[in-house]
Amino acid sequence: MKRLLITICGRAGSKGFKNKNLKNFCGKPLVYYSLSAAELFIKKHPELEIDVALNTDSEDLARLVAAEYPEVIYLPRGAELGGDRVPKVEVYKDSFARMEARTGKQYDAMIDLDITSPLRTEQDIENAFAKAQEREDLRAGIVRANHFQRLRGPPQSVVQYVQDRGRPRRDGH
């Protein structure tokens, strides 16, 4: 595998938890945790060509991501993919096709990182990537259930990385 697409998909208009994709967790926007974990994974894999794309119909989310991660490619989501009844796999297919058209290259695989999983680590992405190497039919988002048992905050590796980049720390400084 040489080319990998990492997607972050966030729909505006959540009915259950209004603006959930714009919320902060331990003083930082939720989406920054997924992006930081992805960035750590990318740094460990210079042998891969990895693109990160944000597929959203939320201009606020797009601005939030661009402010700290200008390298992330913004894919504005059309209204036909914005409803709460649209299967996420349709958004994956849209992201994949648009990114291949944009880059002019084919991807070997795609990993989607949910915005609302701030406890995911780079190692979780690494483990999913390793599984994808073993099984061509494996395609899933990445989150370990036991992360939700740790309510003390995000993993230290991600927090330290965010701090090292000069982004806001958990204590707000």
FIBAVO-400075 format. One record per atom (N, C-alpha, C): x, y, z. Coordinates in nm, 3 decimals. Example, Ala and Ser with C-alpha at 12.3 -4.5 7.8 and 13.67 -1.06 7.14 Angstrom:
         u         v         w
     1.319    -0.569     0.780
     1.230    -0.450     0.780
     1.320    -0.330     0.780
     1.285    -0.225     0.708
     1.367    -0.106     0.714
     1.290     0.003     0.787
# end
This chain:
         u         v         w
     0.086    -0.119     0.000
     0.000     0.000     0.000
     0.089     0.123     0.000
     0.061     0.212    -0.092
     0.142     0.333    -0.103
     0.063     0.461    -0.081
    -0.065     0.462    -0.121
    -0.146     0.585    -0.109
    -0.264     0.560    -0.016
    -0.278     0.648     0.081
    -0.383     0.635     0.181
    -0.458     0.767     0.193
    -0.589     0.757     0.200
    -0.674     0.873     0.225
    -0.730     0.861     0.365
    -0.709     0.964     0.446
    -0.771     0.973     0.579
    -0.881     1.076     0.568
    -1.003     1.035     0.604
    -1.115     1.127     0.598
    -1.166     1.160     0.737
    -1.215     1.282     0.749
    -1.285     1.327     0.868
    -1.415     1.386     0.814
    -1.525     1.325     0.852
    -1.655     1.362     0.799
    -1.742     1.417     0.912
    -1.791     1.537     0.895
    -1.873     1.598     0.999
    -1.991     1.672     0.940
    -2.109     1.629     0.976
    -2.231     1.690     0.925
    -2.278     1.799     1.020
    -2.323     1.909     0.964
    -2.386     2.014     1.045
    -2.529     1.970     1.074
    -2.589     2.027     1.171
    -2.731     2.003     1.195
    -2.764     1.879     1.274
    -2.678     1.838     1.364
    -2.710     1.723     1.449
    -2.833     1.755     1.532
    -2.926     1.661     1.534
    -3.049     1.682     1.611
    -3.032     1.644     1.757
    -2.951     1.542     1.783
    -2.935     1.493     1.919
    -2.849     1.582     2.007
    -2.742     1.636     1.952
    -2.647     1.717     2.029
    -2.603     1.830     1.937
    -2.670     1.943     1.949
    -2.653     2.055     1.858
    -2.506     2.097     1.847
    -2.460     2.110     1.723
    -2.323     2.153     1.692
    -2.216     2.067     1.759
    -2.243     1.937     1.771
    -2.149     1.849     1.841
    -2.009     1.851     1.780
    -1.999     1.868     1.650
    -1.867     1.866     1.586
    -1.787     1.994     1.611
    -1.848     2.093     1.672
    -1.779     2.217     1.704
    -1.746     2.228     1.853
    -1.782     2.128     1.929
    -1.761     2.133     2.075
    -1.615     2.116     2.111
    -1.581     2.168     2.228
    -1.447     2.152     2.285
    -1.446     2.034     2.381
    -1.329     1.974     2.393
    -1.304     1.866     2.488
    -1.171     1.897     2.553
    -1.172     1.914     2.683
    -1.051     1.951     2.758
    -0.986     2.076     2.698
    -1.068     2.172     2.657
    -1.018     2.301     2.613
    -0.982     2.314     2.466
    -0.999     2.206     2.390
    -0.966     2.212     2.247
    -1.081     2.155     2.166
    -1.098     2.200     2.043
    -1.204     2.145     1.958
    -1.186     1.993     1.939
    -1.297     1.921     1.944
    -1.294     1.775     1.927
    -1.215     1.732     1.804
    -1.237     1.800     1.694
    -1.175     1.760     1.568
    -1.023     1.765     1.574
    -0.966     1.850     1.658
    -0.820     1.859     1.667
    -0.758     1.729     1.718
    -0.831     1.653     1.800
    -0.776     1.527     1.851
    -0.761     1.426     1.737
    -0.862     1.416     1.652
    -0.852     1.325     1.538
    -0.741     1.368     1.444
    -0.732     1.497     1.420
    -0.629     1.548     1.330
    -0.489     1.531     1.389
    -0.474     1.549     1.518
    -0.343     1.530     1.582
    -0.300     1.384     1.576
    -0.393     1.293     1.602
    -0.362     1.150     1.593
    -0.322     1.115     1.449
    -0.395     1.169     1.351
    -0.361     1.144     1.211
    -0.223     1.199     1.178
    -0.193     1.317     1.228
    -0.064     1.379     1.201
     0.051     1.296     1.258
     0.033     1.242     1.377
     0.135     1.155     1.436
     0.155     1.029     1.351
     0.044     0.972     1.304
     0.052     0.854     1.218
     0.127     0.887     1.089
     0.096     1.000     1.029
     0.160     1.041     0.904
     0.311     1.057     0.924
     0.351     1.116     1.035
     0.494     1.136     1.062
     0.569     1.002     1.075
     0.499     0.898     1.121
     0.562     0.766     1.135
     0.569     0.691     1.002
     0.504     0.743     0.900
     0.497     0.671     0.772
     0.539     0.757     0.653
     0.666     0.798     0.649
     0.710     0.878     0.535
     0.710     0.799     0.404
     0.703     0.667     0.413
     0.700     0.584     0.292
     0.565     0.587     0.222
     0.464     0.641     0.288
     0.329     0.646     0.232
     0.296     0.786     0.183
     0.214     0.792     0.080
     0.154     0.919     0.038
     0.018     0.924     0.107
     0.001     1.018     0.198
    -0.123     1.026     0.275
    -0.183     1.165     0.259
    -0.310     1.166     0.222
    -0.385     1.291     0.217
    -0.493     1.285     0.325
    -0.523     1.400     0.381
    -0.630     1.411     0.480
    -0.736     1.505     0.424
    -0.861     1.460     0.428
    -0.971     1.539     0.373
    -1.082     1.555     0.477
    -1.138     1.673     0.480
    -1.254     1.703     0.565
    -1.375     1.716     0.474
    -1.472     1.628     0.494
    -1.597     1.633     0.417
    -1.705     1.683     0.512
    -1.754     1.804     0.486
    -1.853     1.863     0.575
    -1.941     1.964     0.503
    -2.058     1.984     0.560
    -2.146     2.092     0.513
    -2.146     2.208     0.612
    -2.052     2.205     0.706
    -2.041     2.309     0.808
    -1.924     2.403     0.776
    -1.958     2.525     0.738
    -1.853     2.625     0.712
    -1.774     2.654     0.840
    -1.843     2.651     0.955
    -1.774     2.677     1.082
    -1.669     2.569     1.110
    -1.703     2.445     1.085
    -1.607     2.336     1.104
    -1.491     2.350     1.006
    -1.521     2.382     0.883
    -1.415     2.400     0.782
    -1.318     2.510     0.824
    -1.370     2.621     0.875
    -1.283     2.731     0.921
    -1.200     2.688     1.042
    -1.262     2.616     1.133
    -1.193     2.569     1.254
    -1.074     2.479     1.216
    -1.097     2.388     1.123
    -0.990     2.298     1.080
    -0.882     2.376     1.004
    -0.921     2.462     0.913
    -0.824     2.538     0.834
    -0.735     2.627     0.921
    -0.788     2.674     1.033
    -0.711     2.762     1.122
    -0.588     2.693     1.180
    -0.597     2.563     1.208
    -0.485     2.490     1.268
    -0.423     2.386     1.176
    -0.499     2.343     1.077
    -0.453     2.238     0.986
    -0.479     2.280     0.841
    -0.405     2.378     0.791
    -0.428     2.426     0.655
    -0.400     2.321     0.547
    -0.325     2.218     0.582
    -0.294     2.112     0.485
    -0.412     2.018     0.459
    -0.513     2.021     0.544
    -0.630     1.935     0.526
    -0.714     1.989     0.410
    -0.750     1.899     0.321
    -0.827     1.936     0.203
    -0.975     1.939     0.237
    -1.037     2.052     0.213
    -1.179     2.072     0.243
    -1.263     2.028     0.124
    -1.354     1.936     0.150
    -1.450     1.890     0.050
    -1.589     1.935     0.095
    -1.639     2.045     0.040
    -1.773     2.089     0.080
    -1.876     1.981     0.044
    -1.958     1.948     0.142
    -2.058     1.843     0.124
    -2.185     1.900     0.063
    -2.235     1.835    -0.039
    -2.359     1.878    -0.103
    -2.480     1.843    -0.018
    -2.590     1.912    -0.043
    -2.713     1.892     0.033
    -2.763     1.748     0.025
    -2.737     1.681    -0.087
    -2.783     1.543    -0.104
    -2.717     1.446    -0.006
    -2.604     1.486     0.053
    -2.534     1.402     0.151
    -2.543     1.459     0.292
    -2.625     1.561     0.312
    -2.630     1.628     0.441
    -2.739     1.582     0.536
    -2.830     1.503     0.493
    -2.940     1.464     0.580
    -2.901     1.359     0.683
    -2.984     1.348     0.787
    -2.954     1.251     0.892
    -2.992     1.108     0.854
    -3.049     1.090     0.737
    -3.085     0.956     0.689
    -2.985     0.905     0.583
    -2.886     0.984     0.553
    -2.787     0.945     0.452
    -2.685     0.852     0.517
    -2.665     0.733     0.462
    -2.564     0.641     0.518
    -2.424     0.701     0.504
    -2.343     0.685     0.607
    -2.209     0.743     0.605
    -2.124     0.685     0.491
    -2.154     0.563     0.452
    -2.077     0.502     0.343
    -2.091     0.583     0.215
    -2.203     0.652     0.196
    -2.219     0.737     0.077
    -2.124     0.857     0.084
    -2.102     0.908     0.204
    -2.008     1.018     0.223
    -1.865     0.968     0.199
    -1.835     0.846     0.244
    -1.703     0.787     0.219
    -1.678     0.777     0.068
    -1.776     0.722    -0.003
    -1.762     0.705    -0.148
    -1.743     0.840    -0.218
    -1.818     0.940    -0.172
    -1.806     1.075    -0.228
    -1.666     1.130    -0.204
    -1.617     1.117    -0.083
    -1.483     1.167    -0.048
    -1.376     1.099    -0.132
    -1.385     0.968    -0.141
    -1.288     0.888    -0.214
    -1.283     0.930    -0.362
    -1.400     0.937    -0.425
    -1.407     0.972    -0.567
    -1.358     1.115    -0.592
    -1.399     1.208    -0.508
    -1.359     1.348    -0.528
    -1.210     1.367    -0.506
    -1.154     1.298    -0.408
    -1.011     1.312    -0.382
    -0.929     1.248    -0.495
    -0.975     1.135    -0.548
    -0.903     1.076    -0.661
    -0.909     1.168    -0.782
    -1.025     1.229    -0.805
    -1.038     1.324    -0.917
    -0.950     1.447    -0.894
    -0.945     1.493    -0.771
    -0.867     1.613    -0.739
    -0.718     1.590    -0.754
    -0.670     1.475    -0.704
    -0.526     1.447    -0.706
    -0.481     1.382    -0.836
    -0.576     1.323    -0.910
    -0.540     1.253    -1.032
    -0.471     1.120    -1.006
    -0.479     1.071    -0.883
    -0.415     0.944    -0.845
    -0.516     0.857    -0.771
    -0.492     0.727    -0.776
    -0.579     0.634    -0.705
    -0.525     0.607    -0.566
    -0.617     0.593    -0.472
    -0.580     0.555    -0.335
    -0.590     0.405    -0.321
    -0.503     0.350    -0.239
    -0.506     0.207    -0.210
    -0.602     0.175    -0.096
    -0.626     0.273    -0.009
    -0.715     0.250     0.105
    -0.760     0.384     0.162
    -0.860     0.376     0.247
    -0.913     0.494     0.316
    -0.942     0.456     0.461
    -0.910     0.547     0.550
    -0.944     0.533     0.692
    -1.023     0.656     0.731
    -1.139     0.636     0.792
    -1.220     0.747     0.839
    -1.203     0.761     0.990
    -1.184     0.884     1.035
    -1.170     0.912     1.177
    -1.288     0.997     1.222
    -1.370     0.944     1.309
    -1.484     1.021     1.361
    -1.435     1.139     1.444
    -1.499     1.250     1.427
    -1.466     1.370     1.504
    -1.494     1.348     1.652
    -1.600     1.276     1.681
    -1.645     1.263     1.820
    -1.578     1.146     1.893
    -1.455     1.113     1.855
    -1.376     1.010     1.924
    -1.241     1.070     1.965
    -1.242     1.162     2.060
    -1.117     1.231     2.094
    -1.015     1.145     2.168
    -1.055     1.028     2.213
    -0.962     0.944     2.287
    -0.886     0.845     2.198
    -0.909     0.853     2.070
    -0.835     0.771     1.974
    -0.690     0.816     1.975
    -0.600     0.721     1.961
    -0.457     0.754     1.957
    -0.399     0.722     1.820
    -0.277     0.766     1.799
    -0.204     0.731     1.678
    -0.189     0.580     1.669
    -0.172     0.514     1.785
    -0.157     0.368     1.785
    -0.285     0.299     1.738
    -0.400     0.356     1.767
    -0.525     0.300     1.716
    -0.528     0.304     1.563
    -0.482     0.416     1.507
    -0.476     0.428     1.362
    -0.374     0.327     1.307
    -0.263     0.317     1.373
    -0.158     0.221     1.334
    -0.214     0.079     1.333
    -0.288     0.042     1.436
    -0.346    -0.092     1.444
    -0.446    -0.117     1.332
    -0.529    -0.020     1.303
    -0.627    -0.034     1.195
    -0.555    -0.044     1.060
    -0.452     0.034     1.044
    -0.375     0.030     0.920
    -0.312    -0.108     0.902
    -0.257    -0.164     1.010
    -0.197    -0.297     1.004
    -0.302    -0.401     0.965
    -0.421    -0.391     1.021
    -0.530    -0.483     0.984
    -0.565    -0.468     0.837
    -0.567    -0.346     0.788
    -0.599    -0.322     0.648
    -0.494    -0.386     0.557
    -0.370    -0.393     0.604
    -0.264    -0.458     0.527
    -0.289    -0.608     0.516
    -0.347    -0.664     0.622
    -0.373    -0.808     0.626
    -0.497    -0.847     0.546
    -0.599    -0.760     0.548
    -0.729    -0.794     0.489
    -0.774    -0.683     0.395
    -0.783    -0.712     0.268
    -0.826    -0.612     0.171
    -0.972    -0.572     0.189
    -1.053    -0.660     0.248
    -1.196    -0.631     0.260
    -1.230    -0.551     0.386
    -1.131    -0.520     0.468
    -1.156    -0.450     0.593
    -1.162    -0.300     0.570
    -1.276    -0.241     0.602
    -1.293    -0.097     0.592
    -1.381    -0.054     0.709
    -1.324     0.019     0.801
    -1.402     0.063     0.916
    -1.338     0.185     0.977
    -1.418     0.263     1.048
    -1.365     0.372     1.128
    -1.288     0.313     1.245
    -1.217     0.395     1.315
    -1.129     0.345     1.419
    -1.169     0.402     1.554
    -1.202     0.317     1.645
    -1.222     0.356     1.784
    -1.221     0.229     1.868
    -1.153     0.232     1.980
    -1.153     0.118     2.070
    -1.254     0.146     2.180
    -1.337     0.048     2.209
    -1.443     0.066     2.309
    -1.386     0.099     2.446
    -1.273     0.042     2.482
    -1.221     0.066     2.617
    -1.174     0.209     2.639
    -1.161     0.288     2.533
    -1.127     0.429     2.550
    -1.235     0.502     2.630
    -1.358     0.460     2.615
    -1.466     0.529     2.682
    -1.468     0.502     2.832
    -1.393     0.403     2.876
    -1.382     0.375     3.018
    -1.281     0.470     3.084
    -1.196     0.533     3.002
    -1.096     0.626     3.056
    -1.151     0.768     3.047
    -1.207     0.817     3.152
    -1.271     0.948     3.148
    -1.181     1.060     3.198
    -1.055     1.032     3.217
    -0.963     1.133     3.269
    -0.920     1.234     3.165
    -0.945     1.208     3.040
    -0.903     1.301     2.935
    -0.837     1.227     2.822
    -0.790     1.302     2.724
    -0.731     1.241     2.605
    -0.598     1.173     2.636
    -0.555     1.083     2.550
    -0.427     1.014     2.571
    -0.312     1.113     2.577
    -0.217     1.087     2.663
    -0.105     1.177     2.683
    -0.025     1.199     2.556
    -0.012     1.096     2.471
     0.067     1.114     2.348
     0.004     1.222     2.259
    -0.127     1.223     2.250
    -0.194     1.323     2.167
    -0.186     1.459     2.233
    -0.207     1.464     2.365
    -0.200     1.591     2.438
    -0.061     1.651     2.426
     0.043     1.570     2.444
     0.180     1.620     2.434
     0.207     1.671     2.294
     0.161     1.601     2.195
     0.183     1.643     2.057
     0.113     1.776     2.029
    -0.008     1.789     2.076
    -0.081     1.915     2.059
    -0.004     2.028     2.127
     0.049     2.002     2.246
     0.125     2.103     2.318
     0.253     2.139     2.243
     0.321     2.038     2.190
     0.445     2.063     2.118
     0.424     2.148     1.993
     0.308     2.139     1.933
     0.279     2.216     1.812
     0.236     2.358     1.846
     0.224     2.389     1.973
     0.186     2.524     2.011
     0.036     2.546     2.013
    -0.039     2.440     2.002
    -0.185     2.451     2.010
    -0.225     2.459     2.157
    -0.347     2.497     2.185
    -0.390     2.509     2.324
    -0.371     2.380     2.401
    -0.325     2.392     2.523
    -0.307     2.275     2.609
    -0.436     2.244     2.681
    -0.441     2.129     2.744
    -0.562     2.087     2.817
    -0.598     2.187     2.927
    -0.498     2.249     2.986
    -0.527     2.343     3.095
    -0.562     2.482     3.043
    -0.573     2.494     2.908
    -0.617     2.620     2.849
    -0.509     2.722     2.821
    -0.382     2.691     2.847
    -0.271     2.784     2.824
    -0.202     2.758     2.694
# end
